[in-house]
Amino acid sequence: MNPSTTEPPSTQSRKADHIRICLEEDVQCRQATSGLENYRFTHCCLPELDYQDIDLKAKFLHKQLGAPILISSMTGGTSQAGMINQRLAQVAQQYNLAMGVGSQRVAVEKPEVADTFAMRKYAPDALLFANLGAVQLNYEYGLEQCLKAIDILQANALILHINPLQECIQPRGDKNFRGLFDKINNLCSKLPLPVIAKEVGNGISVHMAQKLIEAGVAAIDVAGTGGTSWAKVESERAENSLQQRLGRTFSDWGLSTAECITSIRAIAPDIPLIASGGLRHGLDAGKAIALGANLAGFAMPFLKAAADSEEAVDELAQILIAELKTVLFCTGNQNLKQLQNSDSLIG
Ligand SMILES: Cc1cc2nc3c(=O)[nH]c(=O)nc-3n(C[C@H](O)[C@H](O)[C@H](O)COP(=O)(O)O)c2cc1C
């Protein structure tokens, strides 16, 4: 979709391309999976619970949520993106879920599109995450731009997305990642809100997680493989055969969501941890939480629903919640803590 009547600047048209490609093309990983399919729950035939007592409440970064579900960072910057964000924000408010917006670089540079990210008015009580690319810290971004992104959304925390593979493939990608740990460290010490480090579908290794924690991030979203492949998305936008070939070659690159969660949780028992990348239903969310995640993030499923209608987003939230409750009920666990402390998951 052309976002405006005039020639759009490149960051804005990229946003429109991403939505169109994600909705129209097959951009899911082909062979790489989330790893969650390797786990099964033990069925409990006598849960000794009343279903109505199942409690999905979760705490993340000191905020109480109705369910451990994150609508992952996706978009903003065009009128279509603004509508998608609004539909997502209303549902985040309705069910008390967490929500992220897409990279706000376009709004920092073009204040007239800031309202397509300004979701606080639709979600006054929700846990909202601002979003900027970590690599922008090497391209003249600093505390001021981060505060601006937070201010636009009136966010509770800032996600710094880390996307080296995507930058390699996309036209004119920002590929200088040198010195970023120090810059993240500096930002974390100055920003008055928590910083969350997040990949975009290639995963965060235990070694990188350790260094990010040392740099001061308050939480990690592993965004592993198995779902949307940004190499594939960018190969669909390629301007030449080299970019197209790169995107195809690396379409399944990365670490699975399950392996990231288990390995990071093993060395950092207390770090707030988000599982995302390839989660497609509440059963996936249940497995990710049983493996040690605090929140389960979904991007593509919410994009498809939001592009459809307000009702579709509402219905998706209800389905995810019902699926997650069913996991708890049929494993005999009343709440998320019990699920995490149980031996219900085998794999
Ligand atoms: C249309 C679209 C745009 C996205 N834009 C961003 C972004 O700006 N910043 C970010 O951190 N992640 C972005 N992502 C990545 C998602 O947050 C998520 O990490 C990734 O898609 C894997 O999750 P999934 O398999 O549920 O789609 C985007 C995803 C989609 C589908």
The ligand as an SDF file (V2000), in Angstrom:
LIG
                    3D

 31 33  0  0  0  0  0  0  0  0999 V2000
    5.1210   -6.9200    9.8120 C   0  0  0  0  0  0  0  0  0  0  0  0
    6.1620   -7.1320   10.8770 C   0  0  0  0  0  0  0  0  0  0  0  0
    6.9780   -6.0700   11.2250 C   0  0  0  0  0  0  0  0  0  0  0  0
    7.9430   -6.2200   12.2280 C   0  0  0  0  0  0  0  0  0  0  0  0
    8.6850   -5.1340   12.6150 N   0  0  0  0  0  0  0  0  0  0  0  0
    9.4660   -5.2240   13.7350 C   0  0  0  0  0  0  0  0  0  0  0  0
   10.0810   -4.0790   14.2870 C   0  0  0  0  0  0  0  0  0  0  0  0
    9.9550   -2.9640   13.7610 O   0  0  0  0  0  0  0  0  0  0  0  0
   10.8330   -4.2230   15.4260 N   0  0  0  0  0  0  0  0  0  0  0  0
   10.9960   -5.4550   16.0270 C   0  0  0  0  0  0  0  0  0  0  0  0
   11.6170   -5.5430   17.0930 O   0  0  0  0  0  0  0  0  0  0  0  0
   10.4530   -6.5650   15.4850 N   0  0  0  0  0  0  0  0  0  0  0  0
    9.6920   -6.4750   14.3730 C   0  0  0  0  0  0  0  0  0  0  0  0
    9.0870   -7.6100   13.8630 N   0  0  0  0  0  0  0  0  0  0  0  0
    9.4960   -8.9200   14.3830 C   0  0  0  0  0  0  0  0  0  0  0  0
    8.5160   -9.5230   15.3850 C   0  0  0  0  0  0  0  0  0  0  0  0
    8.4010   -8.7120   16.5310 O   0  0  0  0  0  0  0  0  0  0  0  0
    8.9340  -10.9490   15.7910 C   0  0  0  0  0  0  0  0  0  0  0  0
   10.1550  -10.9090   16.5090 O   0  0  0  0  0  0  0  0  0  0  0  0
    9.1140  -11.8900   14.6210 C   0  0  0  0  0  0  0  0  0  0  0  0
    8.1730  -11.6010   13.6040 O   0  0  0  0  0  0  0  0  0  0  0  0
    8.9430  -13.3490   15.0210 C   0  0  0  0  0  0  0  0  0  0  0  0
    7.6650  -13.5770   15.5720 O   0  0  0  0  0  0  0  0  0  0  0  0
    6.4980  -14.3790   14.7740 P   0  0  0  0  0  0  0  0  0  0  0  0
    7.0930  -15.6670   14.3070 O   0  0  0  0  0  0  0  0  0  0  0  0
    5.3900  -14.5290   15.7700 O   0  0  0  0  0  0  0  0  0  0  0  0
    6.0960  -13.5000   13.6030 O   0  0  0  0  0  0  0  0  0  0  0  0
    8.1110   -7.4750   12.8670 C   0  0  0  0  0  0  0  0  0  0  0  0
    7.2770   -8.5480   12.4900 C   0  0  0  0  0  0  0  0  0  0  0  0
    6.3090   -8.4010   11.5170 C   0  0  0  0  0  0  0  0  0  0  0  0
    5.4490   -9.5800   11.1610 C   0  0  0  0  0  0  0  0  0  0  0  0
  1  2  1  0
  2  3  1  0
  2 30  2  0
  3  4  2  0
  4  5  1  0
  4 28  1  0
  5  6  2  0
  6  7  1  0
  6 13  1  0
  7  8  2  0
  7  9  1  0
  9 10  1  0
 10 11  2  0
 10 12  1  0
 12 13  2  0
 13 14  1  0
 14 15  1  0
 14 28  1  0
 15 16  1  0
 16 17  1  0
 16 18  1  0
 18 19  1  0
 18 20  1  0
 20 21  1  0
 20 22  1  0
 22 23  1  0
 23 24  1  0
 24 25  2  0
 24 26  1  0
 24 27  1  0
 28 29  2  0
 29 30  1  0
 30 31  1  0
M  END
$$$$
